[in-house]
Amino acid sequence: MYSVRMMLMGGLVFVSAASILIRLSSADPLVIAAYRMGIASAIMVTATTLRNEWRPLRSLARRDAALMIIAGIALGIHFATWISSLFYTSVAVSVIVVNSSPLIVLVLSMVLLKEGISRKGSVGLMCALLGGAVIVLNEAIVRLSLQGVTLAFCGALGVALYLVIGRHVRKSVGTLPYVSIVYLISFLFIVALPLALGYPMTGYPLADYVIFFLLAAGPSCLGHTAYNYALKYLPAPTVSATIVAEPIGASFLAWIVLGEVPTMLVIGGGALVLIGIGLVLDVL
């Protein structure tokens, strides 16, 4: 059990470090997103092939196949917008907002799946909305722009849709083939954006390519895989608490590496959002 907890903490470190690595890159955000998903999909496709786990896809229903395509596009939107947000606002604000996806999942479940909401879920949602309003106020005062918050929220919408679809499709498709296909579709969607806009895909310093690989291998392949693995051995609330800790870890690393010190409004609003997320995760 100790090794599982250590793996979970390792996953937290990997995922928390993603925003720092992104900010250290000199490439355009869309190029970073394309390389991250391209390398990640190559790793996952290779792993699925070596483990010979493609067979279940042969009997995949057309509806599930279509949902996987939508999930891949949603994940692509998530990475394209969230990574872009990091260049328009602080790491703390970006990561807090993008990690509000459980709140959006709750709302989507209410609207699309007609699921009810518990009292705890309602309190969590209201708490997070209040915290979000405080963060928006901070952006309006400090940066005189809501572009970073808007992009991060679009990232939260994308990953929320990806998660809602995953809850349905994963009932008939294994983890590796599902992630491999969704990552590949996400890459194809994202890479079309910088190519269409004429951004160069090559010619970057070696340090950037190292960052691209670390983003793919660390947060995408190892970080989230560690979370899924831990769910087999640890209570869901324990893993959920670790996920909520991501913004805290990322903000701490941003303070150490980038010298970014969150304002009191961000700290207060962020605390409310994280409390709300914790309450919602407990009822999802």
Secondary structure as the mmCIF struct_conf table of DSSP 4:
data_model
#
loop_
_struct_conf.conf_type_id
_struct_conf.id
_struct_conf.beg_label_comp_id
_struct_conf.beg_label_asym_id
_struct_conf.beg_label_seq_id
_struct_conf.end_label_comp_id
_struct_conf.end_label_asym_id
_struct_conf.end_label_seq_id
HELX_RH_AL_P HELX_RH_AL_P1 TYR A 2 LEU A 24
BEND BEND1 ALA A 27 ALA A 27
HELX_RH_AL_P HELX_RH_AL_P2 PRO A 29 LEU A 50
TURN_TY1_P TURN_TY1_P1 ARG A 51 ASN A 52
HELX_RH_3T_P HELX_RH_3T_P1 ARG A 55 SER A 59
HELX_RH_AL_P HELX_RH_AL_P3 ARG A 62 SER A 85
TURN_TY1_P TURN_TY1_P2 LEU A 86 TYR A 88
BEND BEND2 THR A 89 THR A 89
HELX_RH_AL_P HELX_RH_AL_P4 VAL A 91 VAL A 98
TURN_TY1_P TURN_TY1_P3 ASN A 99 SER A 100
HELX_RH_AL_P HELX_RH_AL_P5 SER A 101 LEU A 112
BEND BEND3 LEU A 113 LEU A 113
HELX_RH_AL_P HELX_RH_AL_P6 ARG A 119 VAL A 142
TURN_TY1_P TURN_TY1_P4 ARG A 143 ARG A 143
BEND BEND4 LEU A 144 LEU A 144
HELX_RH_AL_P HELX_RH_AL_P7 GLN A 147 VAL A 169
TURN_TY1_P TURN_TY1_P5 ARG A 170 SER A 172
BEND BEND5 VAL A 173 VAL A 173
HELX_RH_AL_P HELX_RH_AL_P8 THR A 175 LEU A 197
TURN_TY1_P TURN_TY1_P6 GLY A 198 GLY A 198
BEND BEND6 MET A 201 THR A 202
HELX_RH_AL_P HELX_RH_AL_P9 LEU A 206 LEU A 215
HELX_RH_PI_P HELX_RH_PI_P1 ALA A 216 GLY A 223
HELX_RH_AL_P HELX_RH_AL_P10 HIS A 224 ALA A 230
TURN_TY1_P TURN_TY1_P7 LEU A 231 TYR A 233
BEND BEND7 LEU A 234 LEU A 234
HELX_RH_AL_P HELX_RH_AL_P11 ALA A 236 VAL A 244
TURN_TY1_P TURN_TY1_P8 ALA A 245 ALA A 245
HELX_RH_AL_P HELX_RH_AL_P12 GLU A 246 LEU A 253
HELX_RH_PI_P HELX_RH_PI_P2 ALA A 254 LEU A 258
HELX_RH_AL_P HELX_RH_AL_P13 MET A 264 LEU A 281
TURN_TY1_P TURN_TY1_P9 ASP A 282 VAL A 283
#
